[in-house]
């Protein structure tokens, strides 16, 4: 938390249970209670195929998530497509939609094209979502080093 705060970064919700607006609100509130701050952005756990958790709802329905963001005063929806070259776009109710992310874990990204150095260079001229699964990063010294390098070396823009 200290490293994130020092870098001016925020924690967003990586939504697991997207069955309904009520399940979304429960997860958002749990995270806010845990970190002691409002959540102003979220992404969807999984890209529409396999079930990856106990409460995971596999379908990927970005239009629903954009509506939920607007209903809950969240200003940014972070899509989890796997092409970090896609630019952000406006969504309904003034919600900023980033349809894709740079996935830190190498098994979910084209590591030959989208290296950590690529992200460092690209992020100097445009906003790119960095998608991180903490349990995977903490389990890997290489990913932990990549994460610390990114958090320490990139400018962060807080969305309000």
N, C-alpha and C positions, 0 to 999 in steps of 0.2 A: 504494500500500500504506500509506503514511504517513497519508493522509487517512482511509482506512478504519479503521486502527488508532486514530487520534485520536478517531474517532466511536464506537469500541467495536463496530464492525461486523465481520462474518465473511464469508469467501468460501465459497460452497456450490458443489457440482458441478452443472453444467447438462449432464446426460447425453446424449451423442449416440448411442452404440452400446448399445442396450437389447435386443440379441438374447438375452442370457443373463446369468446371475449372474456368470459369469467375465468377460464383457466389461465389465460394470458395475464389478467389482472392479479391473480393469486401469485404467479411466479414473479411478476414485477414488484409486488409488495414485499415478498420474502427477501428479494435481493436488496431493496431499499432499506428494509429493517436491518439487514446484516451489515451493509456498508455505511449506513447513517447518512445517506445522501439520495437525492432524487435521481432516478434513471431517466436519461434524456435521449437514449438511443437503444435500438435492439436489432437483433438478427434472428434468423430461424435455424434451429438445430436440425441438420439433415437437409438434403437437397431433393427429397421427394421419393426416394426408393426404399432403402432398408430401414428397419426399426433399430435405432441406436440407443435406446434407454428404456427404463421401466415405464415412464409416462410419455414416451416419445410418440408423436403423431406424425407419421411419415409424409403425407402429402405436403407439397410445397406450393403455397397459395399466396404469392406476394401481394395481390390486390387486397385480400382480406387484411393482411398485416399493415398495409398502408392506411386502411380505414381505422384499424384499432389504434394506430399511432395517433391519428388525428383526434380520436375520441378520448385519448388519455394524456393529452398534452406532451406527447413525445414528438420531437421535431425531426428525428432522423431514423429512417429504416435502412438497415444494412443488409442487403441481399447477400446470399452466399453462393452465387454462381462462381465459377472458377476461372474467369477471364478478367484479370485486374486491369486490362486496358480499357474496359467499359467506363465511360464517364458518368458522373452523377446526373440526375435529372429531377425536375420538380414533380412532386406527387400531389394528390388531393390535400386540401386543408393546409397547404404550405409545408407539408412534410417533405423533407429532402430525401430522395431515394438514391442510394448507391446500389445498383443491381448486382455488383460482383465484389469480390474480395481477393486479397493476397492471402492465401492460406499458409501459415508458417510451417505447418507439418508437410514434409516433402511428398508424402504419398497422396496428397490431394492437390498437388500443383505440378505443372510442367517445370521441373527444376533446371532443365537446360536453358529455357527461355526466361523464366521468372526466378532469378536468383535474388538473394538478399541484397547484393550490390545493385541489381536492377531496381529493386524497390527503393533503396536509398537515393538513387539518382532520380527516378521518376517522381518521388514524393517531394522533391524540392520545387517542382513546378506545378503539381496538381495534387488534389486530395485522393488518397487511396486507402481503402479499408484494410486493416491488418486483422485477420481472424486468427485467434489463438485459443487453443484448448489448454488451460493451465495444467491439468494432470499430465498431458503429454509433454509439455515443456519441462515441467519439474522432473519428469522421469528421464530426460535426455540432457546430458551436459552440453551437447552440441546445440540443441534447440534453446537451452537456457542462455548460452552465450550469444546466439543470434538475437534472442529476445532482448537481452540487456543492451546489445549494440544498437538495436533499432530504437528502443525506448530512450536511450541516452543520446542518440544521434539525429533524431527526427524532430522537426517542429510539430507541435500539436495545435490544432485549432479546436477550441471548445465550442460546441454548438449550443445555442440557447434559444 
